[in-house]
Amino acid sequence: MSQIQQLVECVPNFSEGRDMNVINQITAVIEQVEGVKLLDVDPGEATNRTVVTFVGNPQAVVEAAYQAVKKAGELIDMRHHHGAHPRMGATDVLPLIPVAGISLDECAQLARDLAKRIADELLVPCYCYEAAAFTPERRNLAVCREGEYEALREKLTTPGRQPDYGTRPVDERMERTGCTAVGARNFLIAVNFNLNTTSTRRANAIAFDVREKGRPVREGNSLTGKPLKDAQGHTIMQPGTLKATKAIGWYIDEYKVAQVSMNITDINVTPLHVAFDEVCRCAQQRGVRVTGTEIVGLIPKCALIEAGRYFLEKQHRSTGIPEDDIIFIAIKSMGLDDLKPFKPHEKVIEYMIEDADKSRKLVDLTVKDFALETSRESPAPGGGSIAAYMGALGASLGAMVANLSSHKRGWDDRWHEFSQWADKGQNIAAQLLHLVDEDTLSFNKLMEAFGMPKASEADKQARTQAIQAATLYAAQVPLRTMQEAMRVFEVCKAMVETGMQSSLSDAGVGALAARAAVLGAGLNVKINAASLHDRDAAAHLVAQAEELTAQAIAAENEIITLVNSKLNNI
């Protein structure tokens, strides 16, 4: 497990789907932005439109989006554009989509800021749509794009139809670039549920049962009656059971099965596992069985984690297990590998980002390689990273005892109690594993500061400031390790008091590891604080470290005394 990072997906649509030279130049500027991974490029000749997908941290994604809009405006001349798809600009639409660690509202604000920057600096007028819209009507992209490119001259001079940013008379520049719709929306999961039937009719019936739109209400409430209309002449619909979903049934010749093909437009409203269970329920009512699930495109990790935890809880099993194990449960529970192997590192967005990061992480090493790397003559990894790792081992031992206890025969009614402790242990271990690499990173930043030039007085001053800033950070990181490792004692103590008595020694070793983590990280706080020019800041850091050290010694002593007392009575 790793510390949650903010990830945003961007799916811009460019009004060029035929000239790969133009398309490649646009995607090249995206790939040049550090912190962004280009995931997909999908050109369409008939639509003369290319859909690009990239992901990364919010700031990097926004910068890449800006650079792509700039390049598209330089290369695409909308005066000569023709295609089957509605469009109003060289960059037609530009949605930002929260993937992890960031909310839709935050993405909406990023989208508005981006739209303003595009209008101010690139002179491309922008409409804000969906979650970024300033008016309810403009949440609908079709309202923003009404009349398409050909209507821009009229729209820019008509109050109420003008863009949110960049309103001005149409000139040659705007004729070339057109306008752009910048928005924010939730992540959309495209998923197909495999059925043990070849009947498209049965698949469609199940799709109509569940999709939000539902099915037409017919005369006599029959399958063949005439659809009923309301006073405005609109077909009256019987809503389906799943909000924020669209679905149809079809037959896939490649697989020789029918499927319910669904788009989940808001996984916060209808999570993947909820959709799966409901499709299974409706299929069973019609004598059909769901045999598996096919994810089309990519999926955020949270969707699989939530699904895995859901199915574990249905089994009354602990959810405080490693992330990979939770995802394995999700894969097996929903049959994600029914039609072909499901490879998380090729389907989960966060894993693709991690795989693209070529930097070598200590936590990715084997136990043997980590020990050997520590033994080399390089000063990092050093005591700070080792302290964090010892703390992670202590937390893992606490989680292990909780997981063993949750599955103990005769303790079935206590599974949730121990699952909560295991979850807490896993969370602490994840934070400490992150600090293993963070501590080494802080040391490397300090070395970089020492390597700065010192030829002039200005250089020397800048170098000194950088060294002091890096030194402060190098002292703050092990202090965070101390604070996180202190949380291990609570888990280990609870497991000594309430967990399986046959695992007393494991919980005791967890407490010993936590003590070593706190005391070891404390030494690193002190040695770095000693080099700080700001003596008040140094004294404050050392005082915090000493207080945590005393608390750790007391906590460890209490737990080991309790362990020995219980062991003597076995």
C-alpha positions in Angstrom: 0.0 0.0 0.0 1.1 3.6 -0.6 0.1 7.0 0.6 -2.9 8.3 -1.3 -1.8 10.8 -3.9 -4.0 13.2 -5.9 -4.7 12.0 -9.4 -6.7 13.7 -12.1 -7.6 12.4 -15.5 -8.1 14.6 -18.5 -9.9 13.5 -21.7 -9.6 16.4 -24.2 -11.2 16.0 -27.7 -9.3 17.7 -30.5 -10.9 18.5 -33.9 -8.4 16.5 -36.0 -8.7 12.8 -36.5 -7.0 12.3 -39.9 -3.6 14.0 -39.8 -1.4 11.9 -37.5 1.4 14.5 -37.8 -0.9 17.1 -36.1 -2.1 14.6 -33.6 1.4 13.5 -32.6 2.5 17.1 -32.1 -0.3 17.7 -29.7 0.3 14.6 -27.7 4.0 15.3 -27.7 3.5 18.5 -25.6 1.4 16.5 -23.2 4.1 13.9 -22.7 6.7 16.6 -22.1 5.0 17.7 -18.9 6.6 16.0 -15.9 4.1 14.2 -13.7 1.7 13.2 -16.5 1.3 9.9 -18.2 -0.4 9.6 -21.7 -2.7 6.6 -21.5 -4.6 6.6 -24.8 -4.9 8.3 -28.2 -8.0 7.5 -30.2 -8.3 9.2 -33.6 -11.5 8.9 -35.7 -11.4 9.5 -39.4 -15.2 9.9 -39.9 -15.6 12.3 -37.0 -12.3 14.0 -37.8 -11.8 14.0 -34.0 -9.2 12.6 -31.6 -9.9 11.6 -28.0 -6.8 11.8 -25.8 -6.6 10.4 -22.3 -3.8 11.4 -19.8 -3.5 11.4 -16.0 -1.3 12.8 -13.3 -1.2 15.1 -10.4 -3.6 18.1 -10.6 -1.0 20.8 -11.3 0.8 18.7 -14.0 -2.5 17.7 -15.7 -3.7 21.3 -15.8 -0.3 22.4 -17.3 -0.4 19.6 -19.9 -4.0 20.5 -20.8 -3.0 24.2 -21.3 -0.1 23.3 -23.5 -2.2 20.9 -25.6 -4.9 23.6 -26.1 -2.1 26.0 -27.2 -0.6 23.5 -29.7 -4.0 22.6 -31.1 -4.8 26.3 -31.6 -1.5 26.6 -33.6 -2.0 23.6 -35.8 -5.8 23.2 -36.4 -7.7 25.7 -38.5 -11.4 25.4 -37.7 -12.3 27.3 -40.9 -11.5 24.1 -42.8 -12.8 21.5 -40.4 -15.5 19.0 -41.3 -16.5 15.9 -39.5 -19.5 13.8 -38.3 -19.1 14.9 -34.6 -20.5 18.1 -33.2 -17.6 20.6 -32.5 -17.0 24.3 -31.9 -13.2 24.5 -31.4 -9.7 23.1 -32.2 -9.8 21.8 -28.7 -13.6 21.1 -28.5 -14.0 19.8 -24.9 -11.6 19.5 -22.0 -13.0 17.6 -19.0 -11.1 17.1 -15.7 -12.0 14.0 -13.8 -11.1 13.1 -10.2 -9.4 9.8 -9.9 -7.9 9.7 -6.4 -7.4 12.0 -3.4 -9.3 14.9 -4.9 -13.0 15.9 -5.1 -15.2 16.8 -8.0 -15.6 20.3 -6.6 -11.9 20.7 -6.5 -11.7 19.6 -10.1 -14.4 22.0 -11.0 -12.4 24.9 -9.6 -9.3 23.7 -11.4 -11.4 23.7 -14.6 -12.6 27.2 -14.1 -9.1 28.5 -13.4 -7.9 26.7 -16.5 -10.7 28.1 -18.7 -9.8 31.6 -17.5 -6.1 31.1 -18.2 -6.8 29.7 -21.7 -9.1 32.7 -22.5 -6.7 35.3 -21.0 -3.4 33.9 -22.4 -4.4 32.0 -25.5 -7.4 34.2 -26.5 -9.5 31.1 -26.9 -13.0 31.8 -25.5 -14.2 29.1 -23.0 -17.5 27.8 -21.8 -17.6 26.0 -18.4 -19.8 22.9 -18.3 -20.9 20.0 -16.1 -19.6 20.4 -12.5 -17.7 23.6 -13.5 -20.7 25.3 -15.0 -21.8 28.7 -13.5 -25.4 28.2 -14.5 -27.6 25.0 -14.3 -28.3 25.2 -18.1 -24.6 25.0 -18.9 -24.0 21.8 -17.0 -25.3 20.3 -20.3 -22.5 20.3 -22.9 -25.0 20.4 -25.7 -26.2 23.8 -24.4 -22.7 25.2 -24.5 -22.0 23.8 -28.0 -25.4 24.7 -29.4 -25.0 25.8 -33.1 -21.5 24.5 -33.1 -18.6 26.3 -34.7 -20.8 28.0 -37.3 -22.9 29.8 -34.6 -19.9 31.3 -32.8 -20.2 34.8 -34.4 -23.8 35.1 -33.3 -23.3 33.6 -29.9 -20.4 35.9 -29.0 -22.6 39.0 -29.6 -25.8 37.6 -28.0 -26.2 38.3 -24.2 -26.9 35.0 -22.3 -25.1 32.9 -25.0 -21.6 34.4 -24.6 -18.8 32.3 -23.2 -17.9 32.3 -19.5 -14.4 33.6 -20.3 -12.9 35.4 -23.3 -16.0 37.2 -24.8 -14.8 39.5 -27.6 -15.6 40.3 -31.2 -14.8 37.4 -33.6 -11.5 38.0 -35.3 -9.2 35.8 -37.5 -7.6 34.2 -34.5 -10.9 33.1 -33.1 -12.0 31.9 -36.5 -9.0 29.6 -36.5 -9.3 28.3 -32.9 -13.0 28.4 -32.2 -14.1 28.0 -28.6 -13.4 25.4 -26.0 -15.7 23.8 -23.4 -13.8 23.2 -20.1 -15.5 21.1 -17.4 -15.3 18.6 -14.6 -17.1 15.4 -14.3 -17.0 12.2 -12.3 -15.1 9.2 -13.6 -17.1 7.0 -15.9 -16.7 3.2 -15.7 -17.5 1.3 -18.9 -18.4 -2.3 -17.9 -20.0 -5.3 -19.5 -21.7 -8.0 -17.5 -21.4 -11.4 -19.1 -24.5 -13.6 -19.2 -25.0 -17.4 -19.6 -27.3 -16.7 -22.5 -27.0 -15.8 -26.2 -30.3 -13.8 -26.1 -30.0 -10.1 -26.8 -33.7 -9.8 -25.8 -33.0 -11.2 -22.3 -29.9 -9.0 -22.0 -31.9 -5.9 -23.0 -34.6 -6.7 -20.5 -32.1 -6.9 -17.7 -30.5 -3.7 -18.9 -33.9 -1.9 -18.8 -34.5 -3.3 -15.3 -31.4 -1.6 -13.9 -30.5 1.5 -16.0 -31.6 4.8 -14.5 -33.7 5.7 -17.6 -35.6 2.4 -17.3 -38.2 1.3 -19.9 -41.3 2.8 -21.5 -44.6 2.3 -19.6 -47.0 0.6 -22.1 -50.8 0.3 -22.3 -52.1 -2.4 -20.1 -48.7 -2.7 -18.5 -47.8 -5.3 -21.2 -44.7 -5.9 -23.2 -46.4 -5.2 -26.5 -48.7 -2.4 -25.6 -48.4 1.1 -27.1 -46.0 3.4 -25.1 -47.9 5.9 -23.0 -47.2 9.6 -23.4 -47.5 12.5 -20.9 -49.3 15.8 -21.5 -46.3 17.2 -23.3 -46.1 14.2 -25.6 -43.0 12.6 -24.0 -42.9 8.8 -23.5 -43.5 7.9 -19.8 -40.7 5.9 -18.4 -40.5 3.4 -15.6 -37.1 4.1 -13.9 -34.6 1.4 -13.4 -33.0 0.5 -10.0 -29.6 2.0 -10.5 -29.0 5.8 -10.5 -26.2 7.2 -12.7 -26.2 4.3 -15.1 -26.9 3.8 -18.8 -27.2 0.3 -20.2 -28.2 -1.8 -23.1 -28.1 -5.5 -24.0 -26.2 -7.0 -26.9 -24.6 -10.1 -28.2 -20.9 -10.4 -28.7 -19.9 -12.8 -31.4 -16.3 -12.9 -30.3 -17.3 -14.4 -26.9 -20.5 -16.1 -28.0 -22.5 -14.6 -25.1 -24.9 -11.8 -24.5 -23.9 -8.9 -22.2 -25.4 -6.1 -20.3 -23.3 -3.2 -21.4 -23.3 -0.4 -18.9 -21.8 3.1 -18.3 -21.6 4.0 -14.7 -21.5 7.8 -14.9 -21.0 8.4 -11.2 -19.3 5.7 -9.1 -20.1 7.7 -5.9 -23.8 7.2 -6.6 -23.6 3.6 -7.9 -20.3 1.8 -7.1 -19.2 -1.0 -9.4 -20.0 -3.7 -6.8 -23.5 -2.4 -6.3 -24.1 -2.5 -10.1 -22.7 -6.0 -10.2 -25.0 -7.3 -7.4 -28.1 -5.6 -8.9 -27.5 -7.0 -12.4 -27.0 -10.4 -10.8 -30.3 -10.1 -8.9 -32.3 -8.9 -11.9 -30.7 -11.6 -14.2 -31.6 -14.3 -11.7 -35.2 -13.2 -11.7 -35.3 -13.8 -15.4 -33.6 -17.2 -15.2 -30.2 -15.9 -16.3 -26.9 -15.9 -14.5 -24.1 -13.4 -14.6 -20.9 -15.3 -15.3 -18.4 -12.5 -15.1 -17.6 -8.9 -15.7 -15.5 -7.1 -18.3 -14.0 -3.7 -17.6 -13.7 -1.6 -20.8 -10.7 0.8 -20.6 -9.3 1.8 -17.3 -10.6 1.8 -13.7 -9.7 3.8 -10.6 -8.2 1.7 -7.8 -10.8 2.9 -5.3 -13.5 1.1 -7.3 -11.8 -2.3 -6.9 -10.8 -1.6 -3.2 -14.4 -0.8 -2.3 -15.6 -3.9 -4.1 -13.1 -6.1 -2.5 -13.9 -4.8 1.0 -17.6 -5.1 0.3 -17.3 -8.8 -0.6 -15.0 -9.5 2.3 -17.5 -8.0 4.7 -20.3 -10.1 3.1 -18.2 -13.1 4.0 -17.5 -11.7 7.5 -13.8 -11.6 6.8 -11.3 -9.0 7.9 -10.8 -6.1 5.4 -7.4 -5.3 7.1 -5.4 -7.2 4.6 -2.9 -6.0 2.0 -4.2 -4.0 -1.0 -3.2 -6.6 -3.5 -5.2 -9.2 -1.6 -8.3 -7.0 -1.5 -8.1 -6.4 -5.3 -7.7 -10.2 -5.8 -11.0 -10.7 -3.9 -12.7 -8.1 -6.1 -11.4 -9.8 -9.3 -12.7 -13.2 -8.2 -16.0 -12.0 -6.7 -17.0 -10.2 -9.9 -15.4 -12.5 -12.4 -13.2 -9.8 -13.9 -11.0 -12.6 -15.3 -14.0 -14.5 -16.9 -13.2 -13.8 -20.5 -9.5 -13.1 -20.3 -6.9 -12.5 -17.6 -7.4 -9.3 -15.6 -4.1 -7.6 -15.0 -4.4 -4.8 -12.5 -1.2 -3.1 -13.7 -2.7 -2.8 -17.1 -6.2 -1.7 -16.0 -5.8 0.3 -12.8 -4.9 4.0 -13.4 -2.9 4.4 -10.2 -0.8 1.3 -11.0 -0.1 2.6 -14.5 1.2 5.8 -13.0 3.4 4.0 -10.5 4.8 1.8 -13.3 5.6 4.9 -15.3 7.7 6.3 -12.5 11.1 4.9 -13.2 12.6 6.1 -9.9 13.8 3.2 -7.7 11.9 2.9 -4.5 13.3 1.2 -1.4 10.0 -0.3 -0.5 9.9 -2.1 -3.9 13.2 -4.0 -3.1 13.2 -7.5 -1.7 14.0 -7.9 2.0 17.5 -9.2 1.0 18.2 -6.3 -1.5 17.0 -3.7 1.0 19.5 -5.0 3.6 22.3 -5.1 1.0 21.5 -1.6 -0.2 21.6 -0.4 3.4 25.0 -2.0 3.9 26.7 -0.2 1.0 29.0 2.8 1.5 26.4 5.3 0.4 24.9 7.1 3.4 21.3 6.5 2.3 19.2 4.6 3.1 20.2 5.1 6.7 18.8 5.1 10.2 15.7 7.2 9.4 14.5 4.8 6.6 15.3 1.8 8.8 13.4 3.3 11.7 10.3 3.8 9.4 10.6 0.2 8.1 10.8 -1.2 11.7 7.6 0.7 12.5 5.9 -0.7 9.4 6.9 -4.2 10.5 5.4 -3.5 14.0 2.2 -2.3 12.5 2.1 -5.3 10.2 2.5 -7.7 13.1 -0.4 -6.0 14.9 -2.6 -6.3 11.8 -1.5 -10.0 11.5 -2.7 -10.8 15.0 -6.0 -9.0 14.3 -6.5 -11.0 11.1 -5.8 -14.3 12.7 -8.2 -13.4 15.6 -10.9 -12.4 13.2 -10.8 -15.8 11.6 -10.5 -17.8 14.8 -13.0 -20.6 15.1 -15.6 -19.7 17.7 -15.0 -16.0 17.4 -17.2 -15.5 14.4 -19.2 -12.8 16.1 -16.1 -10.7 16.7 -14.8 -10.6 13.1 -15.8 -6.9 12.7 -14.0 -5.9 15.9 -10.8 -7.4 14.8 -11.2 -6.3 11.2 -11.2 -2.7 12.4 -8.0 -3.2 14.3 -6.4 -4.9 11.2 -7.5 -1.9 9.1 -5.9 0.4 11.5 -2.7 -1.6 11.4 -2.6 -1.6 7.6 -3.2 2.1 7.5 -0.3 2.8 9.9 2.0 0.4 8.0 1.2 2.2 4.7 2.1 5.6 6.1 5.4 4.2 7.5 6.3 2.5 4.3 5.8 5.8 2.6 8.2 7.4 5.1 10.9 4.8 4.3 11.4 6.5 0.9 10.5 9.9 2.2 13.4 9.9 4.7 15.9 8.9 2.0 14.4 11.6 -0.3 14.9 14.2 2.4 18.6 13.2 2.7 19.1 13.4 -1.0 17.5 16.9 -1.1 20.0 17.9 1.6 22.9 16.6 -0.5 21.6 18.5 -3.6 21.6 21.7 -1.5 25.2 21.2 -0.5 26.0 20.7 -4.2 24.7 24.1 -5.2 27.2 26.7 -6.6 29.0 29.1 -4.2 30.9 31.3 -6.6 29.3 34.6 -5.6 27.8 36.0 -2.5 24.3 35.6 -4.0 25.1 31.9 -4.7 26.4 31.4 -1.2 23.3 33.0 0.3 21.0 30.9 -1.9 22.9 27.8 -1.0 22.8 28.5 2.7 19.0 29.0 2.6 18.5 25.8 0.6 20.7 23.8 3.0 18.7 25.2 6.0 15.4 24.4 4.4 16.5 20.9 3.5 17.9 20.4 7.0 14.6 21.4 8.6 12.8 19.0 6.3 15.3 16.2 7.1 14.4 16.7 10.8 10.7 16.9 10.2 10.4 13.6 8.3 11.7 11.4 11.2 9.5 13.3 13.6 6.5 12.2 11.4 7.9 8.7 11.6 7.9 8.9 15.4 4.4 10.2 15.5 3.1 7.5 13.1 5.1 4.7 14.9 3.5 5.7 18.2 0.1 4.6 16.8 1.4 1.0 16.6 1.3 0.6 20.4 -2.4 1.0 20.5 -2.9 -1.9 18.0 -0.4 -4.2 19.6 -1.7 -3.6 23.1 -5.3 -4.3 22.0 -4.1 -7.5 20.4 -2.3 -8.6 23.6 -5.4 -7.9 25.6 -8.1 -9.3 23.3 -6.4 -11.2 20.5 -5.5 -14.8 20.1 -3.3 -15.9 23.0 -1.2 -18.1 20.7 -0.1 -14.9 19.0 1.0 -13.0 22.2 4.6 -13.0 21.2 3.8 -11.6 17.7 2.0 -8.6 19.3 4.9 -8.2 21.7 7.5 -8.1 18.9 5.3 -5.5 17.2 5.6 -3.3 20.3 9.4 -3.8 20.3 9.6 -2.9 16.7 7.5 0.2 17.3 9.8 1.3 20.2 12.9 0.9 18.0 11.2 2.9 15.3 10.3 5.8 17.6 13.7 5.9 19.3 15.6 5.4 16.1 13.7 8.2 14.3 14.3 10.4 17.4 18.0 10.1 17.0 17.6 11.3 13.4 15.5 14.3 14.5 18.3 15.3 16.9 21.2 14.9 14.5 19.5 17.1 11.9 18.2 19.6 14.3 21.7 20.2 15.5 22.6 21.7 12.1 19.7 24.2 12.1 20.6 27.9 12.5 17.2 28.6 13.9 17.8 27.4 17.4 14.2 27.9 18.6 12.9 25.6 15.8 15.7 23.1 16.6 14.8 23.1 20.3 11.1 22.6 19.6 11.8 19.6 17.3 14.1 18.0 19.9 11.6 18.6 22.7 8.9 16.9 20.7 11.2 14.0 19.9 12.2 13.5 23.6 8.6 13.5 24.7 7.7 10.9 22.1 10.7 8.8 23.1 9.6 8.8 26.7 6.1 7.8 25.7 7.4 5.0 23.5 9.5 3.5 26.3 6.6 3.6 28.7 4.2 2.1 26.1 6.6 -0.7 25.2 7.3 -1.5 28.8 3.6 -1.8 29.6 2.9 -4.1 26.7 5.9 -6.4 27.2 5.1 -6.6 30.9 1.6 -7.7 30.0 2.8 -10.2 27.4 5.2 -11.8 29.9 2.5 -11.9 32.5 0.1 -13.7 30.1 2.9 -16.0 28.9 3.7 -17.1 32.4 0.1 -18.2 32.9 -0.1 -20.3 29.8 
